[in-house]
Amino acid sequence: MPRTSTARLASAASMQCPSYPANLLPQLQSTLAALADIELRYHSDQEQLQGWGGPEAIKMRFAAQLAERYQRERAPYVQRLAELQLLMDRIALRH
C-alpha cells in the first residue's frame, strides 16, 4: 500500500500551475511587441525632432503632437494587457 496520504495528494494538486488558454501567450507576445514598436518609433521621432534645426516654438508643438500620438496609439494595447492580466488572475484564482 502506498504511503502517500490523501492530504499530500490534495496539497500537490493545489500547487500545480494554472492551465491558461493556448492563445494567451501569442496574445501577450503580440501586444507587447506592438507596444515595443510604438515605444521605439516615439523615441526615434523624438531624436529626429531634437536634431531638427527649426524654430523652437514649432519643435515644441511637434513634440506635443508626438506625445499625443504616442499616448493614443499606446492606449488600446495597454488596455489589452490589463484585460489579459485580469484573465490570467481569474484563471489562477480558480486553481
C-alpha positions in Angstrom: 0.0 0.0 0.0 1.5 3.4 -1.0 2.4 5.8 1.8 1.1 8.9 0.1 -1.7 10.4 2.1 -4.8 12.0 0.7 -3.8 15.3 2.3 -0.4 15.2 0.5 -2.0 14.5 -2.9 -4.5 17.3 -2.4 -1.7 19.6 -1.4 0.3 18.7 -4.5 -2.7 19.2 -6.8 -3.3 22.7 -5.4 0.4 23.7 -6.1 0.0 22.9 -9.8 0.3 25.8 -12.2 -2.9 27.1 -13.7 -3.7 26.0 -17.2 -4.0 29.0 -19.5 -5.7 29.1 -22.9 -3.4 28.2 -25.8 -3.8 31.5 -27.4 -2.9 33.5 -24.3 0.9 33.6 -24.9 0.6 34.7 -28.5 -1.8 37.4 -27.5 0.6 38.6 -24.8 3.6 38.5 -27.2 1.8 40.4 -30.0 0.6 43.0 -27.6 4.0 43.5 -26.0 5.6 43.6 -29.5 3.2 46.3 -30.6 3.9 48.4 -27.5 7.7 48.0 -28.1 7.3 49.1 -31.7 5.3 52.2 -30.6 7.9 53.0 -28.0 10.8 52.7 -30.5 9.1 54.8 -33.0 8.3 57.5 -30.4 11.9 57.7 -29.2 13.2 57.7 -32.8 10.8 60.6 -33.7 11.8 62.5 -30.6 15.5 62.2 -31.5 14.8 63.3 -35.1 12.9 66.3 -33.8 15.7 67.2 -31.3 18.1 67.2 -34.2 15.9 69.4 -36.4 17.1 73.0 -36.7 13.7 74.6 -36.9 12.2 77.2 -34.6 11.8 76.2 -31.0 8.1 77.0 -30.9 7.4 74.7 -33.8 9.6 72.0 -32.2 7.5 72.3 -29.1 4.3 72.0 -31.0 5.6 68.9 -32.9 6.8 67.4 -29.6 3.3 67.8 -28.1 1.8 66.2 -31.2 4.2 63.3 -31.0 3.4 62.8 -27.3 -0.4 62.8 -28.1 0.1 60.3 -30.9 2.2 58.1 -28.7 -0.5 58.0 -25.9 -3.3 57.5 -28.5 -1.5 54.6 -30.2 -0.4 53.1 -26.9 -3.7 53.2 -25.1 -5.5 50.2 -26.7 -2.5 47.9 -26.2 -2.2 49.0 -22.5 -5.9 48.3 -22.1 -5.5 44.9 -23.8 -2.6 44.0 -21.4 -4.8 44.9 -18.5 -7.6 42.6 -19.9 -5.1 39.7 -20.3 -3.8 40.2 -16.8 -7.3 40.1 -15.4 -7.9 36.9 -17.4 -4.7 35.4 -16.0 -5.7 36.4 -12.5 -9.1 34.8 -12.8 -7.7 31.6 -14.1 -5.1 31.5 -11.3 -7.7 32.0 -8.7 -9.7 29.0 -9.9 -6.7 26.7 -9.3 
